[in-house]
Amino acid sequence: MRITLLLLLIPALTFAGDYNRNDSVIDMNQFRNPGIEYRSAPFYSLNDLLDTVELRRQIIEFAKGGYGGVYLHSRVGLLTGYLDNNWWNAMDAGEKACREAGIYAWFYDEDKWPSGFAGGLVPLKNDDYHARCLMRLSKKKALPPTGTVIHEDSNYYYLSYKMKMGNAWFNGTCWVDLLNPETVSYFIETSYKPYAERYRIDCGKHILGIFTDEPQLWPKTDHLKYDGALPFSPVIIPLFKQQHGYDLPSVIPSLFDTVGNYRKIRLDFYRTIGWQMEHSFTKQIGEYCSANNMMLTGHFNGEEGLASVRFNTGNMMIQYRHMQQPGMDHLGLHIDNAINVARSLSSTANQYGIARRLSEAYGISGQNMSFEDRLWIASWHTLMGVNHLCPHLALYSMKGMRKRDYPPTLSPQQPYWPYNKSLEDYTARLCYLNTIAHYAPEFLVIHPLESEYIEGGIYPEYWTNRAYRFQHVLETIQKNHRDYDLGDEQILSEIGKINGQVVTVGRMNYRAVILPPMLTIRPSTINLLLDFAEQGGKIIAVDFPSFADGKENYELLKKLKAVTTITTTEKLGEAMSAALTPQVFVTGDSSQNVWIHRRMSGKFQVIQLTNISRKSEARVNVRLANPGGNMFMLNPADGKSYIVRKPANNGIDVFFAPAQTWFLADERLLNNIVPAGVYSPPQGSAVKATLTGNWQGKRHDANALTLDFASYSTDSGKTFSQPEPVLGIYERFTDKPYNGFLILRFTADISNIPSSCSLVMEQPQMYSAIMVNQKKISFTNPGFYRDNEFKSTNITPYLVKATNIIELQLTFTAPQPTSRDPYARYGSEIESIYLTGDFGVQPTLSDIPSEPSQRNSRGFLPEKPVHYFSSFTITGEKQVFTGNLATEGYPFYNGSFTLSREFNFNGKIAEKKYFLTFPLSEAIVITVKLNGKELSPIFWSPWETDITAALNEGKNTIEITLINSLRNLLGPHHNAEGELIHLSPGSFGGDNTWTTSRKGETDWYDVRINGKTNIWRDDYCIIPFGLLSHPLIVERNK
C-alpha cells in the first residue's frame, strides 16, 4: 500500500520512455516534475552486514527523497561476504525494492575501488594478472625480488616491477594489470557475468547497467625508493614493436631522460599505452555490456590533469567512446580544476552520439554541504554537458569508520532529509534540459595531451604547468560566452573530416578551431586544418606548436602558421569574435561569471545561463544574434516559466543571485507551457526593517554532546591513560596490535541534571559491561538516534551534578587490515559516544591560536566564522537567543530549531512587494511562518521569501525554523585547517591525507602526547548554526 501511495504522490516516477531519449522539444510538464530518467542516483554504500528488510526500507526513502535510482555499491565496512550467497540475496532485495519504488537499479563492479581486482579474486587467480610498472632503479640499490630487469645502462636497472601481495586496501591481495586482456577477461567473468546472467530479463528495463570505478594504470611501487616509475605491462613490449617497428627495451632510457630520440619514443610509448588500455579494458567491457543490454558507466582515475591522464589511462578521451554512459569524478566543494575532464567527457560523447554523461558528484565536500553547494556544482556540470548525477554518498550504515567515509552523507540520516526532494527536483530539471535537442558548439579546441607525453615527468603526478595553461584557455572561452568541444588527435585521425567550411568530428560540426598552448601536433591534424583553411575555415592559436609528431617539421608547421591567427590567452576573446560572430552576447557587471551552454533543435534554441560565483550577484544584458521567436525564461528552482518582453535590440536584462541559473528558451521549443507571469529582474530594492534584538527559541530534536576522548586501561582498571582521542586509541591498537581486555572511560560534566538524557553508542552488544557512574546499564530495548546503528538508552536516573563517568568494557580484537575475513579486517570498532536529550551545552572558548579555515582561505565561498572550544558542560537550556545557536547551548545540535518573536512594521504600500531576506546565516533549510501563514522554504540564494501577502501593517509574529546537518555532531572536529572543503577519512585524525595540504604523522596519537601535531588539534572546531546577521525586510517594485 505504501508503495502505491508513493507512486501516486510522485507521478513522474514511471518507467515510461527511454533513459537515453533525446527529445527535440521541451515538455514543460516534465520540466515541472522531472521523471526518474533525469534524477540523481546516489552511490548507495553497502557497508555493513546487510539486512534485506532494511535495504528495502532505505531504498523507498531514497525514492521519497527525490532520487531516481541507486548504485548498489560495495563499500568500506561491508561485512556481508562479497559475491557470496548473502551478497546475491542483498542484490535481489535491492533490485526488487527499486522496482517497487519506481526507480532505477544500477550495479557496481567491485568491492570498494579501483575496479579490476574483484575484491581479490582476480589477483588470486593468476600471478600474470598482478599489476606491473616500469621502474627505474639505481644500481646502488638492491634489486627487489618481484622485479624483472628488461634493460640496464651504466647507472640504472629498468625493471618490470610486480606489485607484492598482502596489500590491505586490496583485501590482502594486490592491484592488477589492466593492460593484460586476460586479466580483464577474468574480471568480466567474476564481476559482470554474474549480474548479466542473474538479471538478464530486467537489464535494459529498470536495471540500467553497471558502474566501473577508477580503473587505472597508476604505478604501484610498494613504497620502494625508486628513480622513476611509469605505467607498464609485459604485453606492451611486443605490441610496441608491432605498432612502431622497433624494440622498446633498448630505448627505455629515453622515457626517463632526454636522451636519444626521446620525443618520438615517448609519443610512441604513450600512444601504445592508451591504445592498449582502450582495447584491453574499456572496449572489452563496453562490448560485453552492450551484448548483455547493460550500460557501462563510471569513471577512470586521475582524469583532471594532463599528467594524471598520462599515468592512469594513457588517453582518456578514446576510452569514453566505448562506454554507454561515460563519466567523471568531481570531488570537493569547488568547481575549479575540473574543466578538462568535464569537457573531454562531453566532447567525446557529443562526437559519438552518446546521450547521457555521468558525474560522481559532491564527494569529500563535508557533512555541511548545503543545497546551494549542490546546485552550484550540478549547474556547473550541465554547463559542461554532463547530465546524470551520482551523489556521493548515501550510507546504509554510519557505524564505525563508515561515518567518516568521504562525507557528505546524502541520505535519510541527515536532519534536512525531508526537504531533499526540492534540491533533487532542481538538479533533475537541469539534467532534463541538458538532454534536449543537441549541443551547438562553435569552436573545436585541439587537446594538448600529446605535448604532455613529451614533457611528462617520471614520478606520478597530477598537475603540470601545461595543464594550468590549458585550463586558463578553457576558462577564457567560458568567460567569453562561447560554446566549444575538445578534439582528441587520435579521434580526429579516425573520424575527423572537412565538410566545406566546417570541421566534422562524428556527429558534431565546428566552424572554427583553436590550438591551445601545444608543444607538438600530429601531421594528420595539420593536414586536416590545412584543408579546413583552404575552404575558408578559421584557425586560432594561443602560442604555436614547435614540433610535428615530436619532430622539427619546419615546412609543414610553416604552412599551418601561415593560415593561423596567433594570439595570447588574454586576447583570445577578441580573436574568437573576429573569427566568428558570437551567438550569445552577455554584457554588464560580473558578466564574466555568467557562463552559457547553448542547445539547438533545428533553428530553435535553449540556453543555460549560470552565475558561477558564490559571492557576487550579476546583473547582465543577454542578447541573441538570432533571437528567432518569442522567448521564455525557465526557472529550475521551481519549474516555473516566464514570458520575456522582447525589446527593440533583442537584449534581455537578467538578474542572477550567487549560483543562480536561468534558461532562455524559444517558445517554439515549449509544449504544455503555463506561464507564471512576465519576467522582470528585481528593481527598486530598499531595506525597510531590520529584525534586531533577541529571539525566543524552541528546539524540535534532542540536543547532543559528542564524547570523543576517553582514558583507557589494559590492566583491568588498575591504571588509566590520560584522555585520548578514541580514534587515536583504535589506530594505535591497529598499528601496534593489542588483543585483550580493554576499559574505555569517558567523562561528561553536568551542572544541571537534565529532565531526559540518553546514552547513544554503536554496537552496545560488543561490550561486556556499560557503566554510568558505576551503575551497570543495558540496551535491552534500545531506540536509535539518526542511524539504526546508533543505539540509545535512557540514563537520566544515573546522572549526577558533577563529572559523570561512563565506562565501556570489552575484549578488544585488533583489526587485521590485510585479512580476507571482513570481521577480522575491522576488529573491535570502538567509537565516540553521545549524550542526547533535553539540556543545553555550555562551551568553553579555546585558548589555542587558530588560523583561517580551509573553506575561507580558498576565497571563492562566502566567508563564515568557525568556533574553537576546549570543553563542554551540560547545563539548563536558555529561552532567549541572539541567533547563533552553536554558541548559545547547541554546539553539537543537529535538527530543526525555531526562533520566534514579534515586530512592528509600518508603511506597507499596496503597490510594492516585500521580502524577508537572510544576508548571512548557517543552515541547510530555513522555513518561515509569518502571522500564522507558512511561506515557501528557503534553500539557496537569494535566501529570501516573499512575505507580501502575510505581512501586516503594525504588529507581526514571526517564526523562523532553521535546519542544519550532521556536521557538528560528527565533525571533523580536530583538523588544524578548520572547516574543510576537501576531506577524507584521514581528515578526522592526524595522519597524512591527500585532502589536507600539510603533512601529518602516521603515529599522530603518540605525537600529540609528546609534542605538537601538524594536523590534529585537541580543541573542537564547530561551525555556527543559525542567524549570523539580522534578517531584513526589503521592499521592491512589483
N, C-alpha and C positions, 0 to 999 in steps of 0.2 A: 504493500500500500504506500509506504514512504517513497519508494522509487517512482511509482506512478505520479505521486504528488510532485516530486522533484521535476519530472519531465513536463508536467503541466505548467509549473512555475517558470521554467526556462524553455520556452518553445523552440528556441534556436538550437537546443541540444538534440539534433536528429542526425541520422546518418544519410540524409538526402544529399546528393551532389558528390562530386569528385573532389578529393583532397587537393588534387593538383589542378583544379579548374582555373581557367584564365578568362574571366568574363570580359566582354568589351564595353559593358555599361555598368554603372553603379546602382545597385538595388538599395534604395535608402532604408528599406525595412531591414536588410542585412546590416547596413551601417549602424542603424539604431541598436540592433540586438544581434551582434555577430554570432555566427554558428561556430561549432566546435572546430571546424577546419582552420579557423583563424586565431583560436585561443591558445594561450600558452599551455605547454605540457611540461611539468617540472620533472627534474631528476627526483624520483621518489627513492630515497635512501633506505634500502632494505638492510638494516644494520643491527639486527638482534636475532633472538630466537623467534621465528615468525609464526604468528597465530593467524589462521585463515579468517576467523571471525573478525579479528581486529583489522586485518588488511581490508576487508570489505567495508567496515565502518569508516576507515580513513579515506578510502577512495571515494565513497559517497560524499564525504565532507569536502574533498577536493573539487568535486563537481559543483557543489553548492557555492564554493568559494570562487567560481568562475573559470576554473581550469577546463581545458578541452581534451585532456588526456594525461597520461603519466608515462614516464620512462621507468620501467621496473629495474632498478639499478642496485646490484650487489655492491655493498659499500663497507668501509671500515667498521668493524664491530659485529659483522654478521656471525651468528652462532649456528644457524641452520647450515647443514652441510651443503656446500656449493655444488650444484648439479647432482645431488643425491635425490632419493625419492621424496624427501621432505621439501627439497627445493622445488621440485616439479609440482607438488601439491600446492605450494605457495603461488607458483606461476599460474596454475589453473584457477586458483581463487582470485588472483589479481585480474586475470583476463576476464573471468566471469563477472567480477564486480564492475569492471569498466563497461562491459556490455550492458549490464543492468542500469548503470548510472548514466548511460548515454554518452560516453566519452571514449576516446581512442586509447588503445593499449599499444605501447612500444616496448620492445625488449632491449637488452643491453648485453654486449658480447663478452664480458669479462668479470672477474672477481676483483673489485677495485679498478685500478687502471695502472699502467697503459695497456691497451688492448693488444693481445697477441700470445700471452702465456697461459691462458685458460686456467687461472688460479694455480698454475704449477704443472698441469697435465702435459703441456707441450714440452717444456724442458726435460721432464721426467721420461718422456718417450724416447728421446734420442739425443746424444751429445752433439750431433751435427746440427741440431736446432738451436744450440746455445748462441747467444749474442757474441759477435766479434767486433773488434775495431782495429783500425790500422794505427799502431802505436810506434812512435819513435822513442828509443831508449838509449841513453848514453852508454858507451861501452865501459864506463867506470862503474855501472850499476849491474847487479846480478840479473840474469835472465829469469823471468818468472816461469814457474812450471807450466802454466797454461798458455805460454806464448810460443809461436812458431816463427822462426826467422825466415823472411821471404826475400830480404835483401840486406846488405850491410855495406858501409863505407868505412873510412878510417876512423870516424868519430862515433857512429851510431849503428845500432841494430834497428831494422824496420820489421816489426812483428805483426802477425795476425794474432791479436790477443783475445783469448776466450774468457768471458766472464766466469767467475767461480760460482759454484752452487753455495747455498746457505744464506742467501740474502733475505732479511726479514720482510721487506716490502713484497717480495715475490713468494711469500709463504714458505720460506726456507729453500726456494729453488733459485732461479736466475732469470734474467731477461733473455729474449730470443732473437734470432736472426730473421728479420722480416724480408731481407733481400733474397732469402732462400725460398723458392716457390714451394718446396716440400714442407717447410715449416708452416707456411700459411695454409697449405692444403690440410695439414693435420689440425690447425687451429679452426678451420671451417668445419672439419669433421666433429670436433668437440664442442664448438661454441655457436655454430649456425645451424648445422644439420638437425640437431635435436629440436630446436624451435620450429624450423621449417616443416619437419615431419609431424610433430605433435599438433601443430596448429594450422595444418595445411588448408583446412576447409575455411578458416576465418581470415587467413592472410589476404590482405587487399581489401578487407571489409572494415571491421572495427579494429583489427590488428594491422598496423601500417608497416612496421619494419623494425629495424634493429640499429642500435647506436654503437659506433666504434669510437673509443675514447683515447686520444693522444698516442696513437701508434707512432713510432719514432725510430730514428737511426742514431740518436744521441749516443756518443761513445760511452760505454760503461767500463770504467777502468779500475774498479775495486779499490779506490783510494791510493793507488800506486803513484809514486813520484816519477812522472814520465816527462818526456820532452816534446810533447805534441801528440794529439790523437785525432783521428778523422773517422767518419763513417766507413764501414767496410764489411765485406763478406768474401769468403773464398770464391764464391760464384762470380765475383767481379773480374777476376784475373782473366779467365777465358773469354768472358763477354767483352771486356775492354779490347782485347786483340781482335775479336770478331768485328767490332764496330769501328775500330780506328786503325787497324792494320799494323800495330806494333805492340811489343810486350810492355806491360805495366811495371813488373818488378824492377827492371833496370832504370826506370825513370822516376821511381817513387821519391827520391830526394827532392825533385822539383816541386812536389806537392808541399814540402815543408820549408824549402828555401828558394830564393830567387836565383836558381841555377838552371843551366840548360835552357831549353825552350819552354820555360815554366808556364807562360801564358797559355799556349796551346795545350800543354799537358793537363793543366788544371781545368780548362774548359772541357776537354775530352773526358776527364775523370768525373766531374760532377754531372755532366750530361748523362753519362752512363749510370751513375748513382740514381739520378732522378728517373731515368727510363726504367731501371730495374725495380725501383720502389713502385712505380706505376704498374708494371706488368706482374710483379710477384704478389704484391699486396692488394692495391686498390682495384685494379681491373679484375683480378681473380675473384675477390669477394663481391664486387659490384655485379659481375656476371652471374655469380651464384644467387645473389638476392633477386636479380631480375628474373631468373629462371624459376624462382620459387615465390613470385608475386609479393616480394618484400622490398621495401625501400631501404637502401643503405644510407644511413645518415651518421652524423657525428663530426668530429674534427681531429686534426693532427696536432702534434706537439710543436711548439716553437714557431707559431705562424706569424708573429708580429714583425720581427726584424728580417733583414736580408741574410745576415749571418746565421740566425736561428733556423731559417728555412734551409739554407745550405747544409746545416748539420743534421736536420731532422728528416727531411724528405728529398733533398736534392733540388726539387722543384715542386712547389705547392700547387700551382695552377693546373698542371697536367693531371694531378691526382683528382681534382674536383670533378672532372668531366666523366668519371666512372661512377659517381655517386648519384643516386636518385634524388637525394636531398643533401647536397654538400653543406658543410657547416664550419663554424669557427667557435672560438672560446673568447669570452670577454670577461676578464677578471678585474675586480676592483671598482671603487667608486670614482670613476673618471671616464672621459671619452677621448683622451689623448693617446697617442702611440698605438692606435689600433686601425688606423685608416688604410694601411697597406693590406692587412689581411681581409678586412671587410670588402674593399674594392676588388681585390684579387678574387675573392669568392663570388661576388655578384657579377663581376665581368665575365668569368668563365661560365657561370650559369646563364647569363644573358646570351652569350655566343653559342651555347649548346642547347638553348631552349629548355632549360631546367627551371620549372616554375617556382619551387619552394627552396628557401635557403635558411638554414638554422643558425642560431647562436645560443650556445650555453652561456646564459647571461646572469649577471648580478653576483656571482660567487665572490667570496673573500671581501665583501663590502661591509660586513659587520651587522650585528643584530638590529641596529637602529636605522637601517636603510629605510628611507621614507618612501611613500608613494611618489613624491616628486622626484626622488632619486631614480626610481624605477622607470617612470615615464620619460625622464630625460634621456636615460640610456636607451630605452626602447625607441624613442623618436630618432635618436642618432642612428640606430640600426636601420630603420626604414629609409632614412635619408641615404644610407649606403646601399640600399637594395636588399636588405635582409628582412625576411617576412615570416619567420617562425621562431618563437622564443621558447627556450628550455630553461626556466628559472632554476637556479642552483641555490638552495637545496631544500627539499621537503623531507622531514625526518620521520621515519617510522618510530624511532625511539631517541630520547635525549639522554639516555643512561650513559654514565661513564664518559669516555673520551668523545662519544658521539655528539655531545652538545657543543664540542669545540671543533667540529669537522667543517672548517672553512665556512663559517656563517656568512650571510644570514640564514635563519630558519624561516622558510616561507611556507608555513603550514599551520594547522589549527592551534598549535601551542601558543602562537602569538596572541596577545590581548586584542590586537586590531583585526583579527581574522574575520569577524562578522562583516567587515567593510571591504574585504579583499576583492570581492567581485567588481566593485566600482573601478578599481585600478585595472583589473583584467579586462573589463569592458573597453576601457581606454586603449590599452595596447592591442586588443583584438581589432578595434577599428583601424588603428594604424596598419596592422598587418593585412587586413582586408583590402584597403585601398592600394596597398603595395602589390597586390596581385592583379589589379585591374589593367586591362589593355597591355601595353608594353612600355618599357623604359625608352626614353628618347635622348640618347647621348649625342653631343655634338662632336666631341673630341675623342681620339684614341691616344692614350698615353702609353708609350712603349715601356715595358717593365725592365728595370736595370739589373735584374738578378745576376746575369752572367758577368757583369762587372765585379760583383761580389765574389764570383768564382775565382777570379784572377787575384783580387786584393786580399781575400779572406785569410784570417789567421789560422793557427794550428791548435788553438785551445778553444773548446766550446764556448761560444759567446752569443749574445742576442743582438746587441745594438752596435752599429759602426757609424762613422761619420757619413758615409754614403747613404745609409738608411735614414738618418736625420735629414739630410739634404733632400732626399726623395719625398719624405713626409712633408717637408716645407713646401715643396712644389704642389703636392696634392691639396694641402690646406689652402694654398693661394688660389687654386682653381675653385675650391669650395667658396672661399670668401668673395670671389668674383661672380658667384651665382651661375656657374657653368656646369653642364652635365657631361660626364665622360665615363669611359671604361678604360681598363688597363689591357694591354696586349702583350701576352707572353710570346717570346720569339719562337719557341718550338711550335706553339699553336698557330702562330702566323705562318710558319713554314708549311704547315699542313693544310689549313683551311682559309688562309688569307688570300684575297684576290682584289683586283681593281674592277669596279663597275662604273665607268665614266668618271665622275668627279667624287666618287665615294670609295672608301676602303671598306670592303665587306669581309667580316670575320664571322663565319657561320651565319647566324640569323640576324646579326647586327650590322648596321651601316654607320660610317663615320665620315664627316665632311672635312675634318682637319686632323692632323697628327702632331703630337707634342713629344719631343725627346727630352726626358729629364736629364740631370747630370749622369752621364754614362762614360765609362772608360772604353768599352768595346761594344760593337754592334755586329750582328751577323750580316754577311754579304747578302743572304737571301732577303733580309729585312731591307737592306739598302736598295736592292733591285726592285722590291715591291714599292718602296717610296719613290724611286725614280720614275716608275711607271705612273704612279699617282700624280706626281708633279707634272708629268708630261700631259696629263689630262686636265691640268689646271688646279690640282689639289694643293692645299696649303700645309706647309710643314714648319713647325716652330721648334727651336732647340734652346734649352736652358744649358748653356755651355755647348760643347760639341765633342762627340767621341774622338778618341785618339787612335783607336785601333778597329780593324775589321777582323772579327774572329781571332782577336789577340795579336794580329799581325799589322805591321805598318803598311797598309794598302793605300798608298797615297792617292793613286788615281781614282779609285772607287770612292774614297772619302771626299776627294776634291769635287767629284760630280755631285755628291749629296749636299755638300756645303753650299754649292752654287745655287741650289734651289731651296735653301733653308733660311728662314729668318732666325737669326741668333739673338737671344735676349738674356736677361737675368731674371731670377725669381721675382725680384722687386718690380720689374716691368712686364711681367708675364701677362697681367690683366690687360694692359694696353695692346700687347701683341695678339692676344686672343680676340679682342674686339676688332682689330684691324683685319684679322683673318676671316672671322665670322661675326655677323651682327648678332648680339645676344637675343635670345628668345624671351628672356625674363630680365627686366631691369628692376633692381631693388636699390633704392636710394634713401638717404636720411641718416639720422643719428643711429649709431650702432648697427648700420646695415651689414657690416662685415660679419656680425654674429648671426644673421638670418641666412641659413643655408637652405637650398632648394633641392627638390627631386621632381622631375617632370616626366609624366607618362602621357602617351598618346593613344587614342583609339580613332584611327583614320585621321581626320583633321581636328578632332576634338581633344582637349587636354584637361588633365587634372594635375595640380602642382601642390606638393607638400612644401610648406614654409615653416621652419622651426627656428626659434631663438635658442641657440645652443648655450647661451650664457646663463649661469645660475645666479648671477649677481646684478645683472642690469636688465631693465626694460628696454624695449626697442619700439620706436615709432618710425615707420618707414612708409614709403610710397612704392607700390608694386605696379609696374606697367608691363603689359604683354606686347611683344612685337606683332603678334597676330591674335588679337583678342577673340575673334570669332563671334559666337552668340552671347547671350546673357550669361553672366557668371554668378555662382553661388559660393558662399563661404560655408565650409563644413567644419564643425567643431568636434574633435574626437573626445573631448572631455565629457560631453553629454549626448552626443549623437544628433544634435540639432543642426539645422541648416538655415542660412540667412541670405536673403536677396541682396545683391550688390547693385547699388545705383551706378550706372555707367557714366562717368564724366567724359567731357569732350576729349581729353588727352589720353583716355583709357587708363589713367592711373587710379589706384585704389589706396587710400590711406588705411594702414593696418597697425593696430597696437598689439604688442606681444609682452606679456609678463615673462619673467625668467622661466626658461624651459618650455614655454608655451608653443603649441603647434596649431596652425590653421591649414586647411586645404582649400584651394581655389579651383573650382570645377566648372566646366562648361555645362550649361543647363541641358544640352542635348545628350549628355552622358548620364543623366539622372532619371531613374524610374522611381515611382512612388514617393515623390518629394512632397513634404508638408512643411512649408517654410515657417519658421518661428518668428519671423519679422524681417526687418531690413537691417543689414549690418551697419553699425556705426561705432567707431572707436570711442572709448570713454573721453568725454570732454568736460572742461569746466570744473574739475575736482577742487573741492575746498573742505578742509577739516573743520567740522562744526562742533565736535565734542571729543574730549579725551577722558576715558574712564579711569581716572586716577583713584587712589585710595585702596582700602582693604576689601577683601572678599570673604564671604562665608564659604566654608569648604565641606565637602562630603565625598568620601571615597566609596567606590562600589565593589571593590575587591579587597581581599585580605592584604594587609601590609606585610612586608617581608624584611628579613635580615639575613644576609648571606654570611655564613661562618666558614671561612676557607683556610683558617690557620688552626693547627692542633699541636699539642705536645704528644709525644708518643713514647711508649715503653715496650721494650722487648724482653724485660725480665720480670714479667707478671706484676708490674706496678711498683716495683721497688724503687726505681728511678725513672724520671721522665726527662725528655729533652726540653729545651726551650721551645716556645711555639714556633712552628714552621709551616710553610705552605703545604697543604695536603697534597697538592700536585707535586711538590718537590719531594715529599716522602715517597710517593708512588714511584717517581722517576729514580730516586736513589735506590730503592729496593728492586728496581728493574735492572739498573746498570750494575749494581753490586748485589746480586740476588740474595734476598732474605726469605727464608721459609720458616714459619713458626708462629708462636703466639704473639699477638700484637694488640696493644691498647691505644686507642686514639682518644685524647682528652681535649674537648672543645670548651670554651668559656663564653658566657654571654652576661653582660652587665645589665641589670634591671633596676631602675629607680622607682617605677610604678608597676605593680603586678597587673598585667592585662586581664580584661574580663574573659578573653579567649585567646589561647595560644596553642599552636600545633607544631610538632616537630616534623619536618619534611626531610626525607632521605631516600636514597636509592638502595635497592636490594637489602632491605632490613633482614631478610631471611639469611643473609650471608653472615650475620653477626650472632655469636653465641650469647651475648648479653648486650642490652642497651640500657644505660643507666642515666637518670636525670637526678642530680643531687643525691646519689647513692640509692635511688629508688628504681627498681627494675620496671621497665615499661614494655609493652608488647604492641605489635602491629597486627592484632588478630583479625580485625575487620577494617583495614585501612581505607581511607579516602585517597584521593590523589590531587596533586597540585600541578597544573599546567600540562604535565605529561603523565601518561599512565604509569610510567616507571618512577615517578616522583611520589612515593607513598607518604601519607600523612596520618598522624595520630595525635589526639589531644593530650597535652602535658600540663595544662593550666594548674591542676592541683599540686604539682610538684615544684613549682617555681618559688623562688624566694627573692626578697627585695635586697639583693646583693649580687655578688658574682656567682652565677649559676654554672655548674659543671655537668657537661654531657659526655659520658664515656661510652665508647663502642669497643667491644671485644670480639676478636675473631682469630682464627688460624689463617694467617696470611700465606698465600701462594704467590711466589714471584712470577711475573709474566715471562714466558719463553717466546720472544718475538719471532724466532725462526721456526717455530713448531708448525706442523701441518694441521694440528688439532686446534680449532679456534678457541676452545675454552682454555687450553694451556697458553695460547698466544697472548691472551689478555689478562690472565691471572685474576687476582682479587682486586677488583676495580674500586678502590677506596676513593671517595669524592667529598666535596664540600657538603655541608648540611645547611638547612634553612629553618628559621623560625618564621611562622606566618600567623597572622591573627589581628586582633583589634588593639593596636598600640601605635605609638609614634616611635621614631628612631631619631635620637639626637646625635648628629655627627660632631666630631671634634676636628677643627681645621688642622691640616698637616703643616709642620714647620720645615719640611724638606723642600728645597727650592725646586720649582717646576720650570718647564720650558714650553714654547709653543707646541701645540698638539700637531700631529701629522696632518690632520684634517685642515687646520687653519693655516699651516705653513705652506701648503701647496698653492693657495691663493685663488683657486677658481671656484671655491664653495663659499657660501655666506659664513662669515666668522661667527662662532658661538663659543661661549665660555665653557671651560671644564672646571670641575671642583676636585680638590685633593683633600681627603680626610684620613686621619690617622686611626680613629677608633669610633665606636658607636655605643650608645646606651639606649635600651628600651625605656620609653617614658610614656606618659599620657599623651593624648592627641590634642593638638591645637584646634581651635574653631575658626580662627581668623588668619588669613593668609595674604601675603603681598603678591604672589603669583608664581614664584619658582618653588615648586613643592619639594624638589630634591634637597633644599637647604632648610626646609621647614617641617621635617619629620618623615620624609618619604624618599630617602636616597636610593633604596633598592626596590621601590614600589614598581609594580608592573600591572597595569589595568586601567580602568577609567576613573576619573575624578571630576567632580562638578564644583565649579566656583560660581557663586551667585551673589547678587547684590541688587540694590535699587539705584536708579539715577534719574535725574530730571533732564528733559530735553525740551527746549523752547525754540520756536521759529521754524517749524516744519512748513514747507512750501509745497502745495499740491502739484505744481509743475516740475518738481525736482524728484530725483531718486536718491535713496540713502543706502549706504553700505556700512556694515561693520567690518573693519579690517584689522588684521593682526600683523603689525610691522615686523615683529620678531617673537617667535615662540619656539618651543621644543615639544612637539607632539606629532604622532603619525596622523591622527584624525582629530578634528575639532568639530563638535556639534553645538548648535546654538538654539536655545528656546527663549523667545522674547515675548513677554506678556502672554505666556501660555501657548504660543504658536511655534511649532517645530519648523526650523528652517533647514535649508539644504546643507548637508555635511560639507566640511571643507577638508581637502586632501592635499592641495598644491597651490602654487602661486596662481593668482594674486592674493591668496589667503584672505578671502573676503566672502561675505554672503549678503545678498540683497535683503534689507530689513524694511523696505519702504512700506509694505502692507501691514507690518507688525508694529512699527514704531508709533508710539503715542506722543501727542503734544502734552508735555508735563511729565507726570510720574510714569516710570517704566520699571519692570522687573526682568532681569536677565539671568539666564543660567548658561554657563559655558562648560561643556564637558570635554575633557581632554583625555585622549587615549594614547598610551605610549607602547613601547616594545619590551622585549626581554633583555635589552642591553644592560641596564643597571643591575639586574638580578644576576646575570651570567658573565658579564664582563666582555672583554678582558679588563681587569681592574688594575693590573700592576705593571703595565708596559710604560717604559720611560717616555715613549713618544705620544702618550696620552690617547686621545680619541683617534682611531686609526681609520684609514680608507682602504688599506690592504692588510688583511690579517689571515693567519693560518692557525692550525693547532698550536704551533710553536709560539704564537703571539701571547698565549696565556701564561707561559713560563718565562724562563730566562735563557733558553738555549738559542743557538743560531737558527734563524729562519729567513727564508728568501723574501719575505714580505716586509721585513724591517731593515732599514738602511744600515744600522750599526751592528757590530758583531757581538754575539752573546757568548755564553760559556756552556760547554756541554755538562759541566758539573756545577751549574749555577746555584744549585741548592746548597752546596758546600761553600761556594764563593761568597754567598750572601751572609754566611755566618762569620767568615773570617775577613771579609773585605767588601769592596763596593762592586756591585754587578753593573754591567753596561746596559742591560735591557730591563731586568727586574727591579722594581722598587716596592718596598713593603707597604707604603700607604696606598690608598684607593683612589683611582680616577673614576669619578662619577660625572655623568653628563646631566645638564638641567632637565627638568620636566615641568612644563607649564608656560606661563606668560613671562617673557623676558623683557617686554616693553608694554606700555599701556595700550589697550585696544582703542581704536579711533572710530568715530562716526564721520563718514565722508559724504558730502553732498555732491551730486553730479547732475548735469543736464540730462533730460530724458532723450 
